[in-house]
Amino acid sequence: MLKALLGLATLLTLTSCTAAARVTVTPLRDQSASQIEADRARCDEWAKKTADVAVGYAACMISAGYEAPPGVRSTSQRVRLARTPTTSDPIRVLIDFLECDSQAQREAESGLGMVGKAVRDNLGWSWGSVTKRRQVFVDCLKPRGYDIEKS
């Protein structure tokens, strides 16, 4: 029983870590195929050390000069830096994504009430606030130096 649980935990860990590598990214600086693979490997390793592998991977790739979906629930629109990246950008981008996603969730759920929160908690995301959440996320990111693809 213990071996089965350890095997399942290992499988889930490996699956979640490699799932980030399957995200489609668009190179913005004419990176070669070998550079893209090197960036993917570096970002995959870096993301494994973050609280959210998918968001960490996206943050790292975006800071390395790619366009990618941010890996958050607020939107799947592709994001890119609107400025030249710096060496501290993977952490800054990760923080921006998580802060804006959290703000978007709070604002989108602010008027749910008890019944709406029960529906959200038991059945998944509420249907009425998806558009608002996406817009709050985009509005939060733009002044921080990001371009977001039009949906």
Secondary structure, DSSP 8 states (H G I E B T S, - for coil): -HHHHHHHHHHHHHHHHHHGGGS--EESS---HHHHHHHHHHHHHHHTTSSSHHHHHHHHHHHTTEEB---SSS----EEESS---TTHHHHHHHHHHHHHHHHHHHHHTT-HHHHHHHHHHHSS-STTHHHHHHHHHHHHGGGTEEE---
